[in-house]
Amino acid sequence: MARGKLMRYRKFGKLDWMVSELSLGVLRQEEVCVRSGTKGCGDRVRAIRHMIDRGVNYINLGFPQLFENPEKACGYIKEALADGYREKVKLSVNIPACGALSHQELSDALAAQLELFGFDTVDFCVIDGVNRAAWASLKELDISSWVQKLSDGGIYVGLAFHDDPHYLKDINETCPQWAFIQIELSILDYKHHPGVGGFKFTQEYGNGVIATDITKAGRVLRNVPANVVDVLDTAQVKCVTDERCLKWVLNFEEVSSVQLSVESECPTVEYAEKCLTCASAVVPGSMDVWETLDSARMRDAYYANREYLCTTCYCCMPCAVGIDVPRIIELVNDEKMFSDSRLPRLQYNLERHHDIKCAECGLCDRSCPKRFPLQKIVRDAKSAYAYE
């Protein structure tokens, strides 16, 4: 098998450290949906070690608590990082933004993650699931002093952000200590929560940028809709979809590292080597107009398959009882775009949308400029996604 070129490294925000332009994410949500026992763990161990041998120096350890047996879920990670591999990479753990009521609860969540993996410490911590509502709660907690305390102890803190880009201004001005911002950034996310619009703020405030979900948890690689197939078949620049997705993200010099999912993007050494070879050929800013247009046509084709063409204008918010209507529509549209309900269903329950009972006041229906039947959408989503 031909070997790709050596790994390249990019500046990581304000830190005096260069991050590999490809990094890894394990135990992610899509793995909860599809993983069965220990099947494929040997392949994952070999793929992780191969990537580290080829220069990957950052791994996000994901969400072991989402699995039925968290300790067992961590098994292949511990195996991959044995024999000196732990010392070759910087590690990041995740703690949830929602539900944190105090600094102590945040610290307890971090300690629980460390205990699961058997680590005394890690290099980075990601506060996951930050949107406008979660940020309001974190701000009230004086998150800046907690982040500073961790940074003083050698653990740098970032946040996984999913909302309109302008919120990054207040997030950074309130807490200047953020080491990086983690965002979902696929071809489909060009203008979406926060999309490339977030770069204005990450650049201004010196945040590193970790780009995740470049293939939407592998969903753009399977069950591809007919209208998208037509677009790809008539593309000016012929390219397999996974390579197109990786090249598109690496083309942005504002991205510090592309975090590949071991489950869906490099589950074997062969897939890992393919990613490495593809990345080595990308020069930031070099994508030509035809490749850009092909990517835009692919995005438009997927968007045409959404059930509700919601612009997330938030005219329906805030809801009097706390229902996040735009997010529920996003989950419904995800299922329609990718013909796969597993991940939207998992996220619906993790985000606890089913806990809130609609008051049926009808205000959201009356406020929607597109007159979507929002009460019905909320009811139908609960029927389709809520675990029994």
C-alpha positions as CSV (number, residue, x, y, z in Angstrom):
1,M,0.0,0.0,0.0
2,A,1.4,3.4,-1.0
3,R,2.1,5.6,1.9
4,G,1.0,9.3,1.9
5,K,3.2,12.2,2.7
6,L,4.1,13.3,6.3
7,M,1.5,14.9,8.5
8,R,1.3,18.7,8.4
9,Y,0.6,20.9,11.4
10,R,-1.3,24.1,11.9
11,K,-1.3,26.8,14.6
12,F,-3.8,26.1,17.4
13,G,-5.2,29.4,18.5
14,K,-3.2,31.3,21.1
15,L,-1.4,28.2,22.4
16,D,2.3,27.7,21.7
17,W,1.6,24.3,20.1
18,M,0.9,23.1,16.6
19,V,-1.9,20.6,16.1
20,S,-1.9,18.0,13.4
21,E,-4.3,19.0,10.6
22,L,-6.0,15.6,11.0
23,S,-7.1,14.5,14.5
24,L,-9.3,11.8,15.8
25,G,-12.6,11.5,17.6
26,V,-13.7,8.3,19.3
27,L,-16.9,7.1,21.1
28,R,-19.0,9.7,19.3
29,Q,-22.7,9.7,19.1
30,E,-22.9,7.8,15.8
31,E,-21.0,5.0,17.4
32,V,-23.7,4.6,20.0
33,C,-26.2,4.1,17.1
34,V,-24.4,1.5,15.1
35,R,-21.8,-0.3,17.4
36,S,-22.5,-3.9,18.4
37,G,-20.4,-5.3,21.2
38,T,-16.6,-5.4,20.4
39,K,-17.1,-5.9,16.7
40,G,-14.4,-4.0,14.7
41,C,-12.4,-2.9,17.8
42,G,-9.2,-4.6,16.6
43,D,-9.5,-2.6,13.4
44,R,-10.0,0.6,15.3
45,V,-7.0,0.0,17.6
46,R,-4.8,-0.5,14.5
47,A,-6.3,2.5,12.8
48,I,-5.7,4.8,15.8
49,R,-2.1,3.6,16.2
50,H,-1.5,4.0,12.5
51,M,-2.7,7.6,12.6
52,I,-0.5,8.4,15.6
53,D,2.5,6.8,13.9
54,R,1.8,9.0,11.0
55,G,1.8,12.2,13.1
56,V,-1.7,12.7,14.6
57,N,-1.2,14.4,17.9
58,Y,-4.7,15.2,19.2
59,I,-7.6,12.8,20.1
60,N,-11.0,13.6,21.5
61,L,-12.2,10.8,23.7
62,G,-15.9,11.3,23.1
63,F,-18.8,10.3,25.3
64,P,-18.3,6.9,27.0
65,Q,-21.3,7.6,29.3
66,L,-23.7,7.3,26.3
67,F,-22.9,3.6,26.1
68,E,-24.7,0.9,28.0
69,N,-21.4,-0.2,29.5
70,P,-19.1,2.8,29.6
71,E,-16.1,0.9,30.9
72,K,-16.4,-1.7,28.1
73,A,-16.8,1.1,25.6
74,C,-13.5,2.6,26.7
75,G,-11.7,-0.7,26.2
76,Y,-10.4,-0.3,22.7
77,I,-9.3,3.3,23.4
78,K,-7.2,2.2,26.4
79,E,-5.7,-0.6,24.3
80,A,-4.8,1.8,21.4
81,L,-3.1,4.2,23.8
82,A,-1.1,1.5,25.6
83,D,2.5,0.7,24.8
84,G,3.6,4.3,24.9
85,Y,1.0,5.7,22.5
86,R,-0.6,7.8,25.2
87,E,2.6,9.9,25.5
88,K,2.6,10.6,21.7
89,V,-0.7,12.5,21.7
90,K,-2.7,15.2,23.5
91,L,-6.1,14.0,24.8
92,S,-9.4,15.8,25.2
93,V,-12.4,14.8,27.2
94,N,-16.0,16.1,26.9
95,I,-18.3,17.3,29.6
96,P,-21.9,18.5,28.9
97,A,-22.9,22.1,29.1
98,C,-26.6,21.3,29.9
99,G,-27.6,20.7,33.5
100,A,-24.4,22.1,35.0
101,L,-25.5,24.2,38.1
102,S,-22.1,24.9,39.7
103,H,-18.4,24.8,39.3
104,Q,-18.4,21.6,41.4
105,E,-20.7,19.8,39.0
106,L,-18.5,20.7,36.1
107,S,-15.4,19.4,38.0
108,D,-17.3,16.3,39.0
109,A,-18.1,15.6,35.4
110,L,-14.5,16.0,34.4
111,A,-13.4,13.7,37.2
112,A,-15.9,11.1,36.1
113,Q,-14.4,11.1,32.6
114,L,-10.9,10.8,33.9
115,E,-11.8,7.9,36.1
116,L,-13.5,6.0,33.3
117,F,-10.3,6.1,31.2
118,G,-8.0,5.7,34.1
119,F,-6.1,9.0,33.6
120,D,-4.9,11.3,36.3
121,T,-5.3,14.2,33.9
122,V,-5.7,15.1,30.2
123,D,-4.5,18.0,28.1
124,F,-7.9,19.5,27.0
125,C,-11.5,19.6,28.1
126,V,-14.4,20.4,25.8
127,I,-17.7,21.8,27.2
128,D,-20.1,20.2,24.8
129,G,-23.5,21.3,23.5
130,V,-23.1,25.1,23.8
131,N,-25.9,27.1,22.2
132,R,-27.5,30.4,23.2
133,A,-29.5,28.8,26.1
134,A,-26.6,26.8,27.4
135,W,-24.3,29.8,27.2
136,A,-26.7,31.9,29.3
137,S,-26.4,29.3,32.0
138,L,-22.7,29.0,31.8
139,K,-22.3,32.7,31.9
140,E,-24.4,32.9,35.0
141,L,-22.1,30.3,36.6
142,D,-19.1,32.6,36.0
143,I,-17.6,30.0,33.7
144,S,-14.6,32.2,33.1
145,S,-13.1,31.6,36.6
146,W,-13.6,27.8,36.2
147,V,-11.9,27.8,32.8
148,Q,-9.0,29.9,34.3
149,K,-8.6,27.4,37.1
150,L,-8.3,24.5,34.8
151,S,-5.9,26.4,32.5
152,D,-3.7,27.2,35.5
153,G,-3.6,23.5,36.2
154,G,-2.6,22.6,32.7
155,I,-5.9,21.6,31.2
156,Y,-6.9,24.0,28.4
157,V,-10.7,24.4,27.8
158,G,-12.6,24.6,24.5
159,L,-16.3,24.5,23.7
160,A,-18.4,22.6,21.2
161,F,-20.6,25.3,19.7
162,H,-23.8,24.9,17.7
163,D,-25.7,28.2,17.1
164,D,-25.6,31.4,15.2
165,P,-22.0,32.8,14.9
166,H,-22.6,36.2,16.5
167,Y,-22.9,34.5,19.9
168,L,-19.2,33.8,19.7
169,K,-18.6,37.5,20.4
170,D,-20.1,37.4,23.8
171,I,-18.7,34.0,24.5
172,N,-15.2,35.2,23.9
173,E,-15.5,38.6,25.5
174,T,-17.0,37.0,28.7
175,C,-14.4,34.3,28.8
176,P,-11.2,35.2,26.9
177,Q,-9.5,32.0,28.1
178,W,-11.1,29.6,25.5
179,A,-8.3,27.6,23.8
180,F,-10.5,26.6,20.9
181,I,-14.0,26.3,19.4
182,Q,-15.2,23.0,18.1
183,I,-17.8,23.2,15.4
184,E,-19.6,20.9,13.0
185,L,-18.3,21.8,9.6
186,S,-19.3,19.8,6.5
187,I,-20.2,21.0,3.1
188,L,-23.8,21.1,4.3
189,D,-22.8,23.4,7.2
190,Y,-21.5,26.2,5.1
191,K,-23.9,28.7,6.6
192,H,-25.3,26.6,9.4
193,H,-24.6,27.0,13.2
194,P,-22.2,28.6,12.9
195,G,-20.8,27.7,9.5
196,V,-17.9,29.6,8.0
197,G,-19.4,32.8,9.5
198,G,-17.9,31.7,12.8
199,F,-14.4,32.2,11.5
200,K,-14.8,36.0,11.8
201,F,-15.0,35.6,15.6
202,T,-12.5,32.7,16.0
203,Q,-9.9,34.8,14.1
204,E,-10.7,38.0,16.0
205,Y,-10.3,36.3,19.4
206,G,-7.5,33.9,18.6
207,N,-9.5,30.6,19.0
208,G,-8.2,27.4,17.5
209,V,-10.9,25.7,15.4
210,I,-11.6,21.9,15.5
211,A,-13.9,20.9,12.6
212,T,-16.0,17.8,13.2
213,D,-18.7,15.8,11.4
214,I,-17.3,16.5,7.9
215,T,-19.3,13.6,6.5
216,K,-22.3,14.1,8.9
217,A,-21.4,11.0,10.9
218,G,-20.8,9.1,7.6
219,R,-24.4,9.7,6.4
220,V,-23.4,11.5,3.2
221,L,-21.5,8.3,2.3
222,R,-24.5,6.0,2.4
223,N,-28.1,6.0,1.2
224,V,-27.3,8.9,-1.1
225,P,-30.5,10.4,-2.5
226,A,-31.1,10.2,-6.3
227,N,-30.9,14.0,-6.7
228,V,-27.6,14.1,-5.0
229,V,-26.3,11.2,-7.1
230,D,-27.2,13.2,-10.2
231,V,-25.2,16.2,-8.9
232,L,-22.2,14.1,-8.1
233,D,-22.3,12.3,-11.5
234,T,-22.4,15.6,-13.4
235,A,-19.7,17.3,-11.2
236,Q,-17.1,19.2,-13.1
237,V,-14.3,17.8,-10.9
238,K,-14.7,14.1,-10.3
239,C,-14.0,13.1,-6.8
240,V,-15.3,10.4,-4.4
241,T,-17.5,11.9,-1.7
242,D,-15.3,11.3,1.4
243,E,-12.4,13.0,-0.3
244,R,-14.5,15.9,-1.5
245,C,-15.7,16.4,2.1
246,L,-12.2,16.4,3.5
247,K,-10.7,18.6,0.9
248,W,-13.5,21.2,1.3
249,V,-12.8,21.6,5.0
250,L,-9.0,21.5,4.8
251,N,-9.2,24.3,2.2
252,F,-10.1,26.8,5.0
253,E,-6.9,28.0,6.6
254,E,-8.9,29.1,9.6
255,V,-9.4,25.4,10.5
256,S,-6.7,24.2,12.9
257,S,-7.6,20.5,12.6
258,V,-10.2,18.2,11.1
259,Q,-11.4,15.7,13.6
260,L,-12.1,12.4,11.9
261,S,-14.5,10.0,13.5
262,V,-12.8,6.6,13.9
263,E,-16.3,5.0,13.6
264,S,-17.4,6.5,10.4
265,E,-14.4,8.1,8.6
266,C,-11.3,6.0,9.4
267,P,-12.4,2.7,11.0
268,T,-9.5,0.7,9.5
269,V,-5.9,1.3,8.5
270,E,-6.9,1.4,4.9
271,Y,-9.4,4.2,5.5
272,A,-6.9,6.0,7.7
273,E,-4.2,5.9,5.0
274,K,-6.7,7.2,2.4
275,C,-7.5,10.2,4.6
276,L,-3.8,10.9,5.1
277,T,-3.0,10.7,1.4
278,C,-6.0,12.9,0.5
279,A,-5.0,15.5,3.2
280,S,-1.4,15.7,2.0
281,A,-2.5,16.9,-1.4
282,V,-4.6,19.8,-0.1
283,V,-3.2,23.3,0.0
284,P,-5.4,25.8,2.0
285,G,-7.1,28.3,-0.3
286,S,-6.4,26.3,-3.4
287,M,-9.9,25.0,-4.2
288,D,-10.9,26.2,-7.7
289,V,-14.2,27.7,-8.7
290,W,-15.5,24.4,-10.2
291,E,-14.8,22.4,-7.0
292,T,-16.5,25.2,-5.1
293,L,-19.6,25.1,-7.4
294,D,-19.7,21.3,-7.2
295,S,-19.8,21.4,-3.4
296,A,-22.5,24.1,-3.5
297,R,-24.7,22.0,-5.8
298,M,-24.2,19.0,-3.5
299,R,-25.3,21.1,-0.5
300,D,-28.3,22.5,-2.4
301,A,-29.4,19.0,-3.5
302,Y,-29.4,17.7,0.1
303,Y,-31.2,20.8,1.4
304,A,-33.9,20.3,-1.2
305,N,-34.8,17.1,0.5
306,R,-35.6,18.7,3.9
307,E,-39.2,18.5,4.9
308,Y,-39.3,22.0,6.3
309,L,-37.2,24.8,4.8
310,C,-36.7,26.5,8.1
311,T,-34.3,29.4,8.2
312,T,-33.9,29.2,12.1
313,C,-35.1,32.8,12.3
314,Y,-36.2,32.1,15.9
315,C,-39.5,34.0,15.5
316,C,-41.1,31.0,17.3
317,M,-38.8,31.5,20.3
318,P,-38.7,31.7,23.2
319,C,-41.3,29.1,23.9
320,A,-43.3,29.7,27.1
321,V,-42.6,26.2,28.4
322,G,-39.1,25.9,27.0
323,I,-39.5,23.8,23.8
324,D,-36.7,24.3,21.3
325,V,-38.7,24.2,18.2
326,P,-35.9,25.1,15.7
327,R,-33.8,22.3,17.0
328,I,-36.6,19.8,16.7
329,I,-37.1,20.9,13.1
330,E,-33.4,20.4,12.5
331,L,-33.6,16.9,13.8
332,V,-36.6,16.1,11.6
333,N,-34.9,17.6,8.5
334,D,-31.7,15.5,9.3
335,E,-33.8,12.3,9.1
336,K,-35.3,13.4,5.8
337,M,-32.0,14.4,4.2
338,F,-30.1,11.2,5.1
339,S,-33.0,8.7,5.3
340,D,-31.8,7.6,8.7
341,S,-33.6,8.2,12.0
342,R,-31.1,6.7,14.4
343,L,-28.9,9.7,15.1
344,P,-31.8,12.3,15.3
345,R,-33.6,10.0,17.6
346,L,-30.6,9.6,19.9
347,Q,-30.0,13.3,20.0
348,Y,-33.7,14.1,20.6
349,N,-33.6,12.0,23.7
350,L,-30.1,13.1,24.9
351,E,-31.3,16.7,24.7
352,R,-34.4,15.7,26.6
353,H,-36.9,17.3,24.3
354,H,-39.4,14.7,25.3
355,D,-39.5,16.0,28.9
356,I,-41.3,19.2,28.0
357,K,-45.0,19.1,27.4
358,C,-46.5,21.5,24.9
359,A,-49.0,23.9,26.4
360,E,-50.8,24.1,23.0
361,C,-51.0,27.9,23.2
362,G,-50.5,28.2,19.5
363,L,-48.2,31.2,19.8
364,C,-45.4,29.5,17.8
365,D,-47.8,28.6,14.9
366,R,-48.9,32.2,14.7
367,S,-45.3,33.6,14.9
368,C,-43.8,31.5,12.2
369,P,-43.3,33.6,9.0
370,K,-43.6,30.4,6.9
371,R,-46.7,29.2,8.7
372,F,-45.2,25.8,9.5
373,P,-47.5,23.7,11.7
374,L,-45.1,23.9,14.6
375,Q,-47.3,22.3,17.3
376,K,-47.9,19.3,15.0
377,I,-44.2,19.0,14.2
378,V,-43.4,19.0,17.9
379,R,-46.1,16.3,18.6
380,D,-45.0,14.1,15.6
381,A,-41.4,14.3,16.6
382,K,-42.2,13.2,20.1
383,S,-44.2,10.2,18.8
384,A,-41.4,9.3,16.4
385,Y,-38.3,9.8,18.5
386,A,-39.1,9.6,22.2
387,Y,-37.9,6.4,23.8
388,E,-40.6,4.4,25.5
